[in-house]
Amino acid sequence: MTILEQVVFLADYIEPNRTFPGVEEVRELAKKDLNAATITAIRNTIQFLLNKNQLVYPQTIATYNDLQRKLTQEVL
């Protein structure tokens, strides 16, 4: 995801009318770290879908994996 894509994704995810478990955490993370906010939002979405026995779009998993790799490399 580009920075612009992350901003658009997060703007939709954390917009003021959203009320679901985890949204406040992502709102706070978005003020400090776009990557952390994005991966948390994606992780929450995947977990929600799994809990509902719903399909997870393969690109969602690929995006999660790509961002997780980037974050892991930043830590090293």
C-alpha positions in Angstrom: 0.0 0.0 0.0 1.2 3.5 -0.8 0.9 6.2 1.9 -2.1 7.6 0.0 -3.8 4.2 -0.1 -3.2 3.8 3.6 -4.6 7.2 4.4 -7.8 6.5 2.3 -8.1 3.0 3.8 -7.8 4.3 7.4 -10.0 7.3 6.8 -12.8 4.9 5.9 -12.0 2.5 8.7 -11.9 5.1 11.5 -14.5 7.6 10.3 -16.4 9.1 13.2 -19.6 7.0 12.7 -17.8 3.7 13.1 -18.3 2.0 16.4 -16.9 -1.5 16.7 -14.3 -3.3 18.9 -10.8 -2.1 18.0 -11.7 1.1 16.2 -10.5 3.4 19.0 -7.1 1.6 19.1 -6.7 2.2 15.3 -7.7 5.8 15.7 -5.0 6.4 18.3 -2.4 4.5 16.2 -3.3 6.5 13.1 -2.1 9.6 14.9 1.3 8.1 15.5 2.1 5.4 12.9 0.3 4.8 9.7 1.8 1.3 9.2 0.9 0.2 12.7 -2.7 1.5 12.3 -3.0 -0.1 8.9 -1.8 -3.5 9.9 -4.0 -3.4 13.1 -7.0 -2.5 11.0 -6.3 -5.3 8.5 -5.7 -7.8 11.3 -9.0 -6.8 13.0 -10.8 -7.2 9.6 -9.3 -10.6 9.0 -10.2 -11.8 12.5 -13.7 -10.5 12.2 -14.2 -12.4 9.0 -12.8 -15.6 10.4 -15.0 -15.3 13.5 -18.0 -15.1 11.1 -16.8 -18.0 9.0 -16.6 -15.6 6.0 -14.2 -15.7 3.1 -11.2 -13.4 3.3 -10.3 -11.8 0.0 -6.8 -13.1 -1.0 -5.5 -9.5 -1.6 -6.3 -8.7 2.0 -4.1 -11.5 3.2 -1.4 -10.5 0.7 -1.5 -6.9 1.9 -1.3 -8.0 5.5 1.7 -10.2 4.7 3.5 -7.5 2.7 3.1 -4.9 5.5 4.1 -7.4 8.2 7.3 -8.1 6.3 8.0 -4.4 6.0 7.4 -3.9 9.7 9.6 -6.8 10.6 12.4 -5.5 8.5 12.1 -2.1 10.1 12.6 -3.6 13.5 15.7 -5.5 12.4 
